[in-house]
Amino acid sequence: MPEPLIFERSSPGRTAASLPKSEVPSKPVDSIVPSRFLRKDLPLPEVSELDVVRHFTRLSQKNVCIDTTFYPLGSCTMKYNPKVNEDAARLPGFTLIHPYQHESTVQGALQLMYELQQYLAEIAGMDAVTLQPAAGAHGELTGMLMVRAYHTERGDVDRRRVLIPDSAHGTNPATATMVGYKVQSIPSDARGNLDLDALRAAVGPDVAALMITIPSTFGLFDEHILEVIASVHEVGGLVYGDGANMNAMLGQARFGDLGVDVMHFNLHKTFTTPHGGGGPPAGPVAVKAHLAPYLPVPVVARRQLPDGSVEYYLDMDRPRSIGKIKAFYGNFGMMVRAYTYIRSLGAEGLEKVGEAAVLNANYLMQRLKAAYDLYVDRRCKHEFVLSGRRQRRSTGVRTLDIAKRLIDYGFHPPTIYFPIVVEEAIMIEPTETESLETLDQFADAMLAIAREAEENPDLVKQAPHTTEIGRLDEVAAVRRPNLRWKPE
Ligand SMILES: *Cc1c(COP(=O)(O)O)cnc(C)c1O
C-alpha cells in the first residue's frame, strides 16, 4: 500500500497552528481582493504539523542522493559533499548579505571570491578566473565567447570551425554552435586518444579552437596531449579545455602547463558542491593572460590603498570584456562551499584526491573487466567505460537492463549509452570518496548481474523489482509527463 499523500490525510478543520483569537476586526476578503480574482474553493489539505513534517520527510527519503547511496555516474562526478561546506555556506555573514550592498560592507565575501579565483588559477596553472558562470555549459559559453572576441579583435574573422573529439560531452558542440561556429567532429584512435592523423588533416587557418575534455570522457589522459595542443596552436587556433571532471588532475597535472588557453571547472563536480537537483551549480572559467581582457564583468579585484590597507572591489572598468553573463556575481553559496573544500584539504589533500580518484577507478575497472567488455584496456583516470555488448549479443540483456537491475542491489546506476561512440556503454566513476568496502559491494553486484544475465535473463530484463514503480514507458514519460498530483 502506498503511503497516503498529504491531501488524502486532510481532515476538515485540522490545522498546524492554533493562534489566539484576533482582537482586530476582520474585513471580508472581497473588500481586499476583487471578487473576480477569488476562487470559490481552494482544496488545500487541512493537516497537523506532524502530518506536514512526516509528508516532507518521507518525500525527501524517496530521493536517491549521494548521502544515502553510492552514485557512480560517469562524466558527472557525484562525490561526497562534505558537511563542513554546508556549515560555512550557512554562516549568517554570508547568507544575510544583499547583492546591492556597498562593497565596503562585503569585504569578507569579496575576499573569499578573490582568493577562490586565485586558488583555481593555481590549481589549473592559469592566469585569471571568473567565478560567474552558473554551470559547466555556461562556462563553456563564456569561454567560447572570449575565444571569439580574441580572434575578432585581431581581425582574424575567417575562423569558422571548432574541432571537437567524438567522445565529447554534448554541451561542447552545442556551445560552439551557439557562439556561431561550425563544429567538426574528430575521431578517436584505438587507444582512446584523439586520432592525431585525423586532427592534422582537420587543422587549418580557419580553425578557431579545439574543445577537448581532459581527461577525456573515456576517462583517459590523451597520450599525445602536447602534440594535439601544439598542432592547433600552429595554425593560430586556441585550445579550450573542458575541466568539468578534474578529480584525477588535482595536484598531478595542470591544464595551463599543457598549453590550454581557456577552460572551465565544475564546482559541483570536482569541488564537492552539490548538484542540487537542478539547483545552483557553478562553472568558473580560467584563462591565460592573452584572454584575460575579455573576462566578463565584474572581475573581483584587489588594490592597496594609500594608507597601506587592502581593499577588494568589483572591477567594472574593463572595456574589452565580453560583458555580463550572469545576474550579479554568480552563485555565491557554491563559491563558499568550494572555497571551504579547497582550504580544508590544502595542496597536499588535493593531491591525494587525484591519486585516490585514479586508484578507485582502476580498482573497479580491474575487478569488472573479465565480466564486461572494456572499451580500452589501459590505465584510466577518474572513470572508465565498459560495454554491455557481450551480454546483449549472448542473452539479449541490454545495458539499460543492467542499470535497472543495479537499483535492486541498492546502487544508483552509472551513466549509460554515453559516450555515444561506445556500443551499450556503461560509464563508471567511483570518485575518491568511496571506501574499498563500497567499491567491492558495487563490483560484487555488477558481477552478480553478469551471472544473472547468463542464467536468468528475464530477471534482469524486468528489473527493478524492489521499487514502487518498475519500468516507465520512457517515450510517454517524455511526451506526456505527469508532473503534478491532484486530489480526486
Ligand atoms: C557535466 C559536464 C559538462 C556540463 O556541465 P553542466 O554543469 O552540467 O552544465 C560539460 N562537460 C563535461 C565533460 C561534463 O562532464
The ligand as a Gaussian input file, in Angstrom:
#p B3LYP/6-31G(d) Opt

LIG

0 1
 C       28.935000      17.915000     -16.709000
 C       29.787000      18.246000     -17.848000
 C       29.586000      19.432000     -18.580000
 C       28.427000      20.373000     -18.357000
 O       28.296000      20.840000     -17.046000
 P       26.885000      21.351000     -16.512000
 O       27.180000      21.970000     -15.180000
 O       26.009000      20.151000     -16.427000
 O       26.366000      22.363000     -17.490000
 C       30.468000      19.723000     -19.596000
 N       31.475000      18.883000     -19.912000
 C       31.687000      17.734000     -19.241000
 C       32.840000      16.848000     -19.633000
 C       30.851000      17.370000     -18.190000
 O       31.045000      16.219000     -17.555000

